[in-house]
């Protein structure tokens, strides 16, 4: 039997997991990974993964198990759009948590017919753009207060590292999460889907979020399945690091993640450690040294407007921490427009009455 990679043979798993969660630069990730046995990515210039696998080591495996994945991952033309996709994935993970708990209690229950139907069924939440005019309480709370509470389950944090002078973006959800043995088929897949028979979810192929890798020097992901929905899977935490690889002497660059088996399974950390660190369930993606283009210091100010615009009327609200400790609740531009009243509308210029004439 081949020797399997075991994290505790090299580091203290609790300390490693805490450090990984707090890592905000590519250099810090490299320092963290230097403690582990990782095979060189040069080995992938030829041959199949199985033929070059070194037992007991981590290996760089192409995202989606597809060697020529760079073209598809680089599809996004705006760095904001992939972050919006990550947030939408988080909304889906939260909805899926409630759907699977519903099925556990009643296996015969029919699925919601749409994402809007799902938010009404599981949260009594109507379309967010209707809340400013709504006088009806939701589960004993004012609509805006209730939506604000729901927003805490999905967070986007913009971080600035002074030393590296780089941004990092962290997207966290308290959704269903994935077990370690399935992360390569779901969170790290490319162009595959587990959503085609689920009308209550938003996307299908889940490819848009992967473009965040192209805007990052490196990324990491941590996920844990909700303990009451394991379905025979392990209850630990799956983790990995994703980076852009440029093979020496070749033009076919690609994106790869650290895997612990030739089949592409990510390394994992046991359930007891996850409990100790305080990871209950859900997924966290961190994108380090994120390239926002020419936004510069204005990114922290513009991100609020940009995300509300791109996710115009989100299925679920979320929080934005833009270089500050307090969150801006994000409800989308549709909500903001519906919230306008005549006294709130201010024009930069005032126009007097204009004469309108009709002519042949």
N, C-alpha and C positions, 0 to 999 in steps of 0.2 A: 504494500500500500504506500502511495506517495505521501511524504510528509506535508501536512497542511500548515499554512501560515497561521501563527498564533500571536496576537498582539502582546499578550502579557509575557512572552518570552523576551521581549525587548524593552518595553516601557510599562509604567504603571497605567493601566487602562483608564482609571478615573482621572488622573492628571492629564493624560493625553486627550481625552474627550473634552475636558474643560478648556484646555489650551486651543484645541481645534475650533471650538465654538467662539473663542475670543480672537481668533486670527483674522486680521484685516488687511494684510499685505501679502504679496506673492513671496517676498523674501522670508517672511515669518513662516509661511507654509513650507518653504524649502528647508528651513532650519528644523522644523518639526519632523518632516519626513526623513531627514538625514539620520534619524535614530533607527530607521527601519530598513530591512533588506529589500531593495527594489531593483529589479532587473533593468538593464539599459534598454531604452526604446530603439536602439540601433538594431536589435534582434528582429524587429518587425519589418525590416526592409525586404525580407524574402521569407517564404515558408509560412505554414499555418501556425496559429497560436499553439495548438496542441503539440506540434513537433518541436517547438523551442521552449516549452514550459520548463521552468526550473523549480522543483518542489521546495516548499517552504519560503518562497519569495513572493512579493507582490509584483505584478506586471502591468505595463501600460497597454490597455486594450481599447480599440477604437469604439467611440460612442456609437451605439446602435449595432455594434459588432460589424461595422461597415468601414473598411479601410479608406474608401474614397468619399468620406463624409464632408469634407471641407466646403465644397460648393453649396451643399444644402444648408449647412449651418450658417454660412455667410449671407443668406438670402435677405436678411433685414436691412433696410436702407436708413433706418433711424434707430438710435440706441434706446429710445423710450419705448418703442413698440415691444421688444422682447420682455422688458420689465412688466409691461401691461399683461403680456401673456402669462408670466409667472403669477401675477395676482389673480388672473382668471383661473389658472390651475388651482390656486389656493381656494378660491370660492367653490370650485368643483369638489375638492377634497373635503370641505366642510359639509356640503350637501350629501356627498357619498357616505360620510360618517353616519348621518341621520337615516339615510336610506337603508344601509346595511343593518343598523340597529332595528329599524322597522321590520325588515325581513327576518331578523333573529326572533322577534316577538311574534310575527305573523307571516310565515313563509309564503302564504298565498296572496299577499297584498299586491295589487297592481302598482306599477311604477307611476310616478308623476308624469304627465304628458309633455312637460316642458320645464325649463329651468324656473320660469316664473311660477308655474304650478308647484314646483318643489319648495320654493321659498314661502309660498302661502301655506302649504301643508305642514312644513316643519317649523316655521318661525312665525306664522300669521303675518308675514311681511308682504305688503303690496309693493308695486313698483315704486322705487324711491322718489321719483319725480312727483308722486301724488301726496307725499307726506306733508309738505308745507301747507297744503290746504285742508288737510285732514284734521277733524276735531275728535275723531273716535280713538279712544285709548287702545293700546295693544298690550295685552296681558298685564293690565293694570298700570301701565306707564304711558306717558305722553309719547306720541310717535317718534319725535326727534330723540328723546331720551332713550327710548327702546333701541332705535337704530344705532345710537352712539354706543350702547352696551354691546351690541352684536359686532361692531367694528373691531373690538379688541381681539377677536379671534384670528385676524389677518393683518399683518404688519409689514410695511416696507420701511427700512431704515437706511438713510443716506449717511455715510460716515466719511470723515476727512482725516487722513493720516498726515500730520504735519511734517514728520520726518521724510516720508516718501513723496509728499506733495501729490497724493493720489486719492481718488474716491474709492470707496467700497460700498456695495449695495447688498443689503441683507433682506431677503423675503422669507417671512416665517408664517406658517399657518398652523392652527390647532385642529386640523382635519384628521382624516382616517389614517394617514401615514401608510408606509409600505414596509413589509418585512424585508430583512436583508436579502433573502434568497430571490426576491422578485424585483428588486430595484433596477436590475439590468434590463428587465422586460418592460418596465413602466417609466420610471423617472429618467432613465438613461437610454431609453429606446429612441429610435429615429424613424418616423414614418409608419410605425406600427400603432395599433390601437387596441384598447380594451373597453372602448366606449360606444362602439357602433350600435349596440342593443340597449343603450341607456339614453332615452330621449330627454331625460331631465338634466343631462350634462350639456356643456356649452360646445366644447371642441370635439374633434374626432381623432385626428392623428397626433395631436400633441407635439407638433414640431416647432411651433413658433417660439416657445421659450428657450429652445436650444441655441438660438442666435445670441443669447447672452454670453455664450462661451467665446464668440468671435469678438465681442467688445471687451473681454476681460483678459488679463494676463494669466490668471488662473482662477479656478472656482472650487468650492467644496460644497458637499451636500450631506446632510444628516437626516435620517428618517426613522421613525418608529411607528409600527402599526398599533392601533388602539388595542389594549390588552384584552378587551372583551370581544374582539372580532378577529382573532388570530386564525381561526379555521384550520388548526394544525400547523401553522407556521411558527417560527421562533419568535419570542417576545423581546428580543434584543434590539439594539440600534445598528442600522447599516450606515456606513460612511464611505466616502471616497473623495478624491481630488481629481479635477478635470483640468487639462491644459492643452495648449496648441503645440503640436510637434512638427518640427521642420527637419526631416531626415537629411543627413549630410549627403550632398551630391545628388539629391533627387528633387524633383519639382512637385511631387504629390504630397503636400503637407496634409495633416489630418488632426482631428481632435480625439483625445484619448482620456480614459479614466483608469484609476488604479483598481485592479481586480485581484481576487485571491484564488481564483480557479480558472482553468482554461475555458470553462463554459461562460465566464463573464461575471460570476457572482462577486459582489463587493465584499470587503472585509467587514466584520461585525464586532460588536461589543456586547457583553452579556446583559441580561435583563436587570440583574442586581445593580450593576454599574449605572445603567440608565436611570433606575429609580434614585440612586444616590445623587446623581447629577441633577435630577429634577426634570428629566425629559419624559413627559407623560405619553404623548402621541402627537403626530403631525410631522411636517417636513420643513427643513430650513435650507435654503440655497444662499450661498454667499458668492458674490462676484467681485473679485479683487482687482484693483487698479483699473477700474471701469472707465472706458473711454466714452465720454459724452460729446466728443467732437470739440467744437469751438465755444461751448457753453461757459467754460471758465467758472469764476466764482458765482456767476448768476444762476448756476444749476440749482443751488439750494433754494433760490427764490422762484425759479421757473418750473421746478418739478411739480409743484402743487397744481399749477395751471395746466401743464402738459398732460399729467395723468388724468385729471378731471375731464380733459378734452378727449383723450384717446378712449378712456372707458366712460363714455358719455352718460350712460344710465346703468350703473353696475347692478348685477343681480343681488349682491350683498355689499354692504359698506365695508370699509377697511381703514386702517390708520396709516398716516405718513409721518415719519420722524425725519425731518429734513435738517440735519445738523443741529438738533436740539432735543432736549429731554422730554418735552411735552409733545403730544401728538396732534396733528390736524386730522379730524375725521373727514373721510373722503366719501362723498355721496354722488359725484359726477356732475357735469355741467348742466344736465337736464334738471337736477334738483335745484341747483343754484339759480337757474333761470326761473323755475317755478316759485322760488322763494322771493323773487323780486316784487316789490310793491311800488306804486308811483313815488312815494316819498324816498325810496331807496335808490331810484334811478337818477343818476346825475350825469349830465352831458357836459363835455368839455366846452362846447360852444352852444350858444342859444340862437335860435333863428326866429326872426319875426314873421309875421304873416306874409305870405307870398301870393302875388297875383298870378292866377292861372288863366290863360286864354286858349281858346280852341280855334284852330285855323284849318282851312281845307288843305 
